[in-house]
């Protein structure tokens, strides 16, 4: 891959050259090449390619719906690789579809347990920030998700970040949906917990009543803040806020 070294940075196309900026590699330039698009769409030799393209396009669409559903949470917790990683995971879940032919496989909700453990910020995790297990449950009869935050001592059990004075827990529960306008998750948050002194056990509960046939997934997040004159500010350039799909409840 050729890189641009001049002081003038180009973006776009000039003749057979395509100029772009990669988020980690910087400015790059490519030669136009590859197989003609019309040939890929019609040539029998590219049947597998067309099937892969169709399924990946479907996966991208499903992943987009999940991002729309969780949009408010992603602003706080997602890193800049989340979009591609989520699409890749949805694509793998599609491949578990044993009912449809190759090229027509779809995201089946019975396979959605594969979402469990997905990290919205790959640089962090709940386990890394807090040395205690967080295991929420969903009660379909009561229509409620519950998270018990165990007693902990931040000085011993929390990864203390420079400048952080408080932490906050977020519990979100959502109905898994592929509707064009997916229902928003229900969210509850703890108070701002000081990073000094023992924090006693606390229970968060989020009400969500769903149809008995619907899949429900539960998300837990931990974010860090700095208190200044009674106001709480997110840490600047903080790569460590964590959010994880911790449970998927399949009927």
N, C-alpha and C positions, 0 to 999 in steps of 0.2 A: 504494500500500500504506500503510494507516494504521499509525502507531506509537503505542505507549503512552508517555505522558509522566509519568503520576502516580507517586507513591512506591510504591504497591501494584502489584505485577506479577502479572498473572493468567496461568494456563495452563488450557486446557480450553475447554469450550463454555458459553455463556450465551445461551439463546435461539437467534437466528440469527447470533450472533457466535462466532468461533473465535479463541482467544487462544493464541499460541505464542511461542517464543523462537528466532530464527535465530542461527546461530553468529557471523555477522558484522554483521547489521543490528540485532540486539537484539530487544526485545519487539515483536510485531506483532499486529494484529487484522484478521480478514477477515470479510466478510459471507458467509453461506451463499448459494450460487448454483450455476450450472452446470446441465448436463442431468441429468435423472433417471437413476440407475444402471440401472433396469429397461429404460428406453428404449434406452440404449447397448447393452445385451445382446441386444435383439431387433429394433430398427428397422433395416431394410435400408440406410437412409441412413448408418448408422454401421458398415458392414461394414469399411471401411478402419481405423477406430478400433479395432475388435475385433481385427483382424489385427495392428496395431501393439502393442496391449496384450499379446496372446499371445506375440509374439516378444520383447518387452521382458521379460516375466516369465520366459521361458526363459533369456534372457541373464543376468538377475539370479541365477537358480539356478546357472548355470554359473560365474559369477564368484564366488559364495559358496563353491563347491567348491574353487576355486583359493585363496581366502583361507584356507579350512580347512587346505589342504595346506601353506600357507606361514605358518601362524599364528605359529610361534616366531620367524620372521624379521621379521614385520610389527611386532612389539612394538618392535624397535630402529629400523626404517627407515621405516615407512609414515607419511605425513602424514594429516591428517583429510579430505583430498579423495580419497584413493586409492580408497576403495570405489566412489564414483560414477564416477571416471575409468575404473576397470577394467571396471565394468559397461557403460559407454559403448563401450569398445573391443571387448568381447565382442559387443555388439550390432552393431557394424560388421562384425566377422568373420562373424557369422551372415548378414548381408546378402550376403556373397560366395557363399553356398550357391546354386548354380545347379540343383540337383537337385530341390528341393522347392518347393511353391507358396508364394506370399506368405501369411504368417500361420503357416506350418508350417516355415519355414527354421530350421536348427539350426547349432550350432557344429560344423563339419567339421574334423577334425584336419589335413587337407591344406591348409587355409587358416590354420593356426596360426602360420605365419611372421610374420603381422601382429603377433604379440605382441612380436617383437624390437624393442628400444628402449624398452619401457615403463618409465617411471620411477616407483618407488614413493613417492618424495618429489619433488614437482614443483618444490620450491625449490632442489634440488641435483641434481648429476649426477656421475658418475665423472670426466668430462672437466673439470668445474669444480674438483674437489678435487685431481686429479692430472694433471699435464701430460704424461702418457705413455699410449700405447694399451694397453688390456687386451683381449686377443683369445683367450678360452679356446676349446678344441676338445673334441669328444667323439669318442672312438675306439670304435666299436661292437664291433670285433673284440676289443679288450682290455677293453671294458666299463669305461671310465674317462674322466673329464673332467679336463683339464689346463689350468691357468692359469700362465703364466710372468709373474711380476712383474719387470719390467726393473729394472736398476740406476737409482737416482734419488737426487738430493740434495734432501731436504725443503725446505731453505732457498730453493731455486730452483724446484722442481717441484711443491710442495704449497701449497694455499691454507691458510695458517697462521691458525688461529682463536684468539681470545683465551682463554688458560687451558689450551689443549691442549698436552700434552707428548708424546703418542704417538698413533699411528694403527694400525688393524688391518684386514686384508683378510679377507673371507669369500667362499668359493666354494661354491655350492650347485648340485646337479644333480638334476633330478626327471623322473620319467616323467609325461607329460601324461595325466591321467586324469579321466574324468567319473563315476567310481564314487562311491557315497555316502560311502565311507570311502577317500579317495584315499591312495596310499602317500606316506609322508613323504619329503621330499628328503634326500639325503645331503649333509652340510655338513662342510667343513674350514675352519680358520682359521689365519692366520699368527700369529706371535708379536706382541707389542706392539712396534711399530717406533718408535724415538725420532725426534722431529722435528728432530734435529740430527745431522750426520754423514751420510756417504754410505751408503745401504742397497744391499748387493750383490744381484745377481739371485737370485730365489727362485722355486721351483716348487711350486705346490699341486696335489695330485691327489686326486680324489674318485671312489671306485669305485662304479659303478652298472651292473649287468647287467640288460638288459631284453630283452623279446621283439623280434625283428627288425622287427616291424610297428609298434612303439610310437614315438611322438614323444617326444623328449627335449629339455628346455629347460634352459639354464644361466643362473644368476644370479650376479652379482658385487656385493659391497657393500664400502663403505669407511666406517668409523666412527672417531670421535675420542674420546680419553680424556685424563684428567689423572692423573698419578701423584702420590700422597701417601703417604710412608712405606712405599713398596714395594707399595701397593695401587693398582689402576687403577679410576678412576671415570668413567662416561660424563659428558660435559659436560651440565650442567643447561641446560634450555631451548635445546638445540642443534638448530637447524632444518636443519643441513647434512649429516647422515649421508645417504649416497647408496646406493641399491640399484637395479640395472637388469637387466632380462632382456637379456642380451648376445648370446645365440645360441639358435636353435631348430633342432634337427636332425630333419628329416623324412625317413623312409625312402624 
